[in-house]
Amino acid sequence: MAIFDEALVGLMDIEITAESATIEVVAVHPASTGGGIATALLDHVWPELKARGVATLDAWTREDVPANRWYRSHGFLERYRYLHIHKEWDEDDAGFTSPPGFSPPIRAFLHAPIEREDELRARFRRVYVCRQYVRDIAGS
């Protein structure tokens, strides 16, 4: 956590498994963005990750331009991407089924391969690219 004037201005939550770790949350108060808080938090956890023998640190994000820029500028490489789709009540139900006696799906949250992006953006209003960023710890 990052505290300034007794106020929480940033936090980073990392899940650590045997040889890898995932940034579950990195957040900086809007009034404090651009001040290096997220970088300081990453710098703070880095020695602990190395000491535990963690080989890689990854993170997942969607179409947040500053977040994507931050990961790339801190040595993270994009490894994988896929789509998050939110089907709303007023969008096409074709291809969706429900058990007998139930209505068609009102809402749905779906994953799809990135190769279907154009097709799915034409059909649904809320389609997002989800990216996995990975940074090598052992070699740094």
C-alpha positions in Angstrom: 0.0 0.0 0.0 1.1 3.6 -0.6 0.1 6.1 2.1 0.4 9.8 1.9 -0.8 12.2 4.6 -2.5 9.3 6.3 -4.5 8.6 3.2 -4.3 5.5 1.0 -3.2 6.7 -2.4 -2.3 3.3 -4.0 -2.2 -0.4 -3.6 -1.0 -3.5 -5.4 -2.3 -7.0 -4.7 -0.3 -9.9 -6.0 -1.2 -13.6 -5.9 1.9 -15.8 -5.7 2.0 -19.4 -6.7 5.1 -21.7 -6.8 7.0 -20.1 -9.7 4.7 -17.4 -10.9 2.8 -14.4 -9.6 -0.2 -12.4 -10.9 -1.0 -8.7 -10.2 -4.6 -9.0 -9.2 -5.0 -5.3 -8.5 -2.9 -2.2 -9.0 -4.8 1.0 -8.2 -3.7 4.6 -7.7 -6.1 7.3 -6.5 -7.0 9.6 -9.5 -5.5 12.6 -7.8 -2.2 10.8 -7.5 -1.8 9.3 -11.0 1.4 10.0 -12.8 3.4 10.4 -9.7 5.2 7.1 -9.8 3.1 5.4 -7.1 2.4 2.2 -9.1 6.1 2.1 -10.1 7.2 2.4 -6.5 4.8 -0.3 -5.5 6.2 -2.6 -8.2 9.8 -1.8 -7.1 8.8 -2.6 -3.5 7.5 -6.1 -4.3 10.2 -7.0 -6.8 12.8 -8.1 -4.3 10.3 -10.3 -2.4 9.2 -12.0 -5.7 12.9 -12.7 -6.5 13.6 -14.0 -3.0 10.7 -16.4 -3.3 12.0 -17.8 -6.5 9.1 -16.5 -8.6 10.1 -16.7 -12.3 7.4 -14.5 -13.9 4.9 -11.8 -13.0 1.8 -11.4 -15.1 -1.2 -9.1 -15.2 -4.4 -9.0 -17.1 -6.1 -5.8 -18.3 -8.6 -4.7 -20.9 -8.7 -1.5 -23.0 -7.4 0.9 -20.3 -4.9 2.9 -22.4 -2.8 4.2 -19.4 -2.7 0.7 -17.8 -1.5 -0.9 -21.1 1.1 1.8 -21.5 2.3 1.4 -17.9 2.8 -2.4 -18.3 4.7 -2.0 -21.6 6.9 0.8 -20.2 7.8 -1.4 -17.2 9.1 -4.4 -19.2 5.9 -6.4 -19.5 5.3 -8.1 -22.8 1.9 -9.0 -24.2 1.7 -12.7 -24.3 -2.0 -13.5 -25.0 -5.2 -11.7 -25.8 -8.8 -12.7 -26.2 -12.3 -11.0 -26.1 -14.7 -10.2 -23.3 -18.3 -9.9 -24.6 -21.3 -8.6 -22.7 -24.6 -9.5 -24.4 -27.3 -7.2 -23.2 -31.1 -7.9 -23.0 -31.8 -6.1 -26.3 -29.2 -7.7 -28.4 -29.6 -10.7 -30.8 -30.3 -14.0 -29.1 -29.4 -16.1 -32.1 -27.2 -19.0 -31.0 -28.2 -18.8 -27.3 -30.3 -21.5 -25.8 -32.0 -21.9 -22.4 -33.6 -25.0 -20.8 -37.3 -25.6 -21.7 -39.6 -23.2 -19.8 -36.9 -20.5 -19.4 -36.7 -17.2 -21.2 -33.8 -16.5 -23.6 -30.7 -15.1 -21.8 -31.3 -11.6 -20.6 -27.6 -10.9 -20.2 -24.5 -13.0 -20.8 -20.7 -12.5 -20.2 -18.7 -14.5 -22.7 -15.1 -15.1 -23.8 -14.2 -15.5 -27.4 -11.0 -15.8 -29.5 -9.4 -12.6 -30.7 -9.9 -13.8 -34.3 -13.6 -13.1 -34.1 -13.2 -9.5 -33.0 -14.7 -7.8 -36.1 -17.7 -10.2 -36.3 -18.5 -9.8 -32.6 -18.0 -6.0 -32.5 -20.6 -5.8 -35.4 -23.1 -7.9 -33.3 -22.6 -6.7 -29.7 -22.0 -3.2 -28.2 -19.7 -4.2 -25.4 -16.7 -6.1 -26.7 -13.3 -5.7 -25.0 -9.8 -7.0 -25.7 -8.4 -8.6 -22.6 -4.6 -8.8 -22.6 -2.1 -10.8 -20.5 1.2 -9.1 -19.9 4.2 -11.0 -18.5 7.5 -9.9 -17.2 10.5 -12.2 -16.4 11.7 -11.9 -12.8 14.4 -14.5 -12.7 16.5 -12.9 -15.5 16.2 -9.3 -14.3 
